[in-house]
Structure formats: C-alpha cells, structure tokens
C-alpha cells in the first residue's frame, strides 16, 4: 500500500515538472532576448524629392454626348413601334409608323391641284401671246392686253403655290415614318399604339442618347483658378504637356479609361462662384450612364522638387498634420508636416521632410513614439513597380547596415 502511494506521488511530480518545462519553452518562443516582444514590423517608403502632378478631385455629373427627342411631326394615329425599347439604333432607322392614309389622300389632292394650276397657267400664257400680236393691229384693246398680262401672272403664282403645297404634303407623308435623328440608345416609348399624336403639338415619342463617347461636366472654384494662375506666373507650378483626366466612380474605384479635357468656361458663374469644365471619356461598355455622379481627378500642373507620400501616411491631430518616421536605432518619431494638395492618391509635402526619411505607411495602429520597429519596403496595392520596390528595399537595407555599424 505504501509502495503504491509512493509511485503515485512520483508520477504527479513528473507531470508537474513536464508542464513547467513546456511553459518555459512557450514563453521563450513568444519573446526575444531578455523576455521582450520582437519589434513591430512596419511598411515604409523613403521620402524623395521629384516632380509631382498637382491634382484636384472635383465633383462631376455624367451627361450624354448627344441627346435627341423623337417627336411626331404630323397628326395621325400611331400604328406601330418598330424598335425594341432600350436598344441601340442607327441614325435614319424608322422607329414609329403613323397612319398615312389621310396624308396620302392629301398628296393626291395636291397633285390634282398642281395639274389644274399648270393647265390654267398654260392657257393664260397662250392668251397673253395672242393678245400681244393683236394689239398691234388693234384687234384687242390695251385694257384687254393688261388683263391678259395680269391673268398670266396670277396663273404663274397659282402654279407656284400648288407646287409648294404638293411638296409640303409629300414631306408630311414622309414624316408618317418617324426616323431616329441620331445613333444611340433608345429610352422607353412614351406613347402606345392607337394614340392620336401630333394634334396641335409635336408629341414626344421617345428619347435617344449617344453614350460612346460620353461627357462628364464638373466645376472648379473661381478662386482656385485664380490661385493656380498666380502660381504659374510665379514659377511655382508648371503647366503639363498632356495632363490626363481620371474619373472616380461612386464606389471609389477609378474608371479604367482616361479622359481628355475638352474645354473650360472663360467666365465665373456669379451664383456659384465656379467655372464649368467638361471632359470626354470613351464608354464602349456603356458603364457610364447619364445622370451618374463621380469625381473628376484633374491634373492642374507639375510641382518641381516636391515630396509625395501616400495619403494614409499623413495623420492629423489638434496641433496639425504629421507623419511617423523610423529614426535612429529603428525608433519611431513623429515629424510635423504641411501639405500642399494631392497628387493622385498621395499628399504633396511642402515642409517637414527633406528627403531620405523612412516614412511609415502601414502598421500605424500598433506603434507609438520611441517604439522600436522593424521597417520593410511598402508595396502599394496592385501598383508597386519593381524599380520602386527595389529602391525602397535598397534604402531600407542601407539604413539597417548603417545602424548595425
């Protein structure tokens, strides 16, 4: 009995020693030398001066390249709709058919009236010719000759009037087939078959909008236009050779096709204090539709010798804007900065950075000043190029080597 109790005591002691050993191994695995946590890894970029394109994101609205209202130009009963609602149509394609029976009868009546006018004009012409010969031998009086001249002129006028009436009747008959004035996408039909259209007004039947290419109208504050001109005059801002125009959609994504700036108004709207601008974008997939809202990213010019950092790297506090940089011994330090606008999705730093600093871009939530971190090159999502990544890696390696020395 005593031996059994002794064996149990030895077994319990062995288990306790094993658990203690495991606890020490786990603690050693989760800490560095001296039992401390390893440095937090952060993504950094090396600040470098260069030319940056100054951009502005301005609110805009998509409008059709061309828009046309299809209307009935003659009175009649709408017989057929010859297109599919919402489909693409070409210019000249027949969209609606109006009952043409009354119009055809009008054409026939005007043809008869023209034939009668032609006959009357021929009789008046022959009568005048005879009277002109007889007046010399006093076969007719001077008064009768004057009447013949007047009747001939009236017959010619009646002929012209009948010809014009026939032409109008034929035009009205042609308008019974309502064509598309432009190529584009149709809207829903605004009237149905059997409706009397064109009585007293040109009844709107549908609308056609050309969507490729497409316009985006946007506005810019007149005060900012003046400030930019002053910057260019002072040599602080250089006009770019071919400044691109980007469109930011409502979900925050960038439209894949770059646009071109068409024009800017030369007057400031006194009601809003803004200048209206227009950009053109290709729209082959009909992704952009009239009425949609977005932001136009307009390049305003180039700033020489400026430093750019990603937008997420710039923090704000009651004291102003600042960035975190990796200093000596890989310690975090806050550097106050001033920004001078955006360059795409990057801030342009006008003061606070001289170049060469390692600016922290990712990992900002887990760091504090004087904390030791482990820097690694920042890779922009889907946009980091190999040369830029190599340059950042080289800069980080050089900084680590100098600190090791």
WOZIHU-V95657 format. One record per helix or strand of 3 or more residues. SS is the DSSP state (helix for helix, strand for strand). FROM is the first residue (numbers start at 0). LEN is the number of residues. If there is no record, write none. Layout:
ss:from:len
SS:FROM:LEN
SS:FROM:LEN
//
This chain:
ss:from:len
helix:1:28
helix:32:3
strand:39:7
strand:48:23
strand:75:6
strand:93:5
helix:100:37
helix:141:33
strand:176:3
strand:183:3
strand:203:18
helix:221:12
strand:244:4
strand:258:6
strand:273:8
strand:292:18
helix:310:3
strand:314:3
strand:319:7
helix:327:3
strand:330:6
strand:337:6
strand:345:6
strand:357:5
helix:363:3
strand:371:6
helix:385:19
//
